[in-house]
Amino acid sequence: MKLTITIQVSMGLALLMRPTHCTACGTALMEAAIVYEIIVDEDLFQIDDVPGLVCRACGEQWIDEEVRSNIEQMVAENRGPEPNVN
């Protein structure tokens, strides 16, 4: 299932609290558009072009909690009713 979601990011307190270095290896993080995956009721959704941070060395990814919460809410709102299978 392909679900297109437009993400609007507000630059607020979360921007000030973003990590600058990877918690796994300590390397500097860089801004990047990432693919965010979420599983809802055993369905996998992949959201492209999510603003986030990526470790230059190990590839660890980080997204803002507000962005994650907004994505999860939008996925839940746009799933629609379950198909009726007889």
C-alpha positions as CSV (number, residue, x, y, z in Angstrom):
1,M,0.0,0.0,0.0
2,K,1.4,3.4,-1.0
3,L,0.4,6.3,1.2
4,T,1.6,9.8,0.3
5,I,2.0,12.2,3.2
6,T,3.2,15.8,3.2
7,I,5.3,16.6,6.2
8,Q,5.5,20.1,7.6
9,V,8.2,20.7,10.2
10,S,8.1,23.6,12.6
11,M,11.5,24.8,13.8
12,G,11.1,25.2,17.5
13,L,12.5,23.9,20.7
14,A,13.0,20.5,19.1
15,L,15.6,22.0,16.8
16,L,17.6,23.1,19.9
17,M,17.4,19.7,21.4
18,R,18.6,17.7,18.3
19,P,21.8,15.7,18.8
20,T,24.9,16.8,17.0
21,H,26.8,13.5,17.3
22,C,25.7,9.8,17.0
23,T,24.8,8.1,20.2
24,A,26.1,4.8,18.8
25,C,29.6,5.8,17.6
26,G,30.1,9.5,18.4
27,T,30.5,10.7,14.8
28,A,29.0,14.0,13.6
29,L,25.4,13.8,12.3
30,M,24.4,15.3,9.0
31,E,20.9,16.5,7.9
32,A,19.3,14.2,5.3
33,A,16.0,13.1,3.9
34,I,15.4,9.6,5.2
35,V,12.9,6.8,4.8
36,Y,10.8,6.3,7.9
37,E,9.2,2.9,8.4
38,I,6.2,2.4,10.7
39,I,4.2,-0.8,11.3
40,V,0.5,-0.4,12.1
41,D,-1.6,-3.5,12.7
42,E,1.0,-5.7,10.9
43,D,1.0,-3.3,7.9
44,L,4.4,-1.8,7.0
45,F,4.3,1.8,5.8
46,Q,7.4,3.5,4.3
47,I,7.4,7.3,4.3
48,D,10.0,8.9,1.9
49,D,11.8,12.2,2.3
50,V,11.4,12.6,6.1
51,P,13.7,15.3,7.4
52,G,16.2,13.8,9.8
53,L,19.8,13.3,10.8
54,V,22.1,10.5,9.7
55,C,25.4,9.4,11.1
56,R,28.2,9.8,8.6
57,A,30.0,6.7,9.8
58,C,27.5,4.1,10.9
59,G,24.3,5.2,9.3
60,E,22.3,5.5,12.5
61,Q,19.2,7.7,11.9
62,W,17.4,10.2,14.1
63,I,14.1,12.1,13.6
64,D,12.5,14.7,15.8
65,E,9.8,13.4,18.1
66,E,7.3,15.9,16.8
67,V,7.9,14.7,13.2
68,R,7.5,11.0,14.3
69,S,4.3,11.8,16.1
70,N,2.9,13.7,13.2
71,I,3.7,10.9,10.8
72,E,2.1,8.3,13.0
73,Q,-1.1,10.4,13.4
74,M,-1.3,11.0,9.6
75,V,-0.9,7.3,8.9
76,A,-3.6,6.3,11.4
77,E,-6.0,9.0,9.9
78,N,-5.3,8.0,6.3
79,R,-5.6,4.2,6.6
80,G,-9.3,4.0,6.1
81,P,-11.5,1.1,7.0
82,E,-10.2,-2.5,6.8
83,P,-11.3,-4.3,3.6
84,N,-14.2,-6.7,4.0
85,V,-12.8,-10.1,3.2
86,N,-15.3,-13.0,3.1
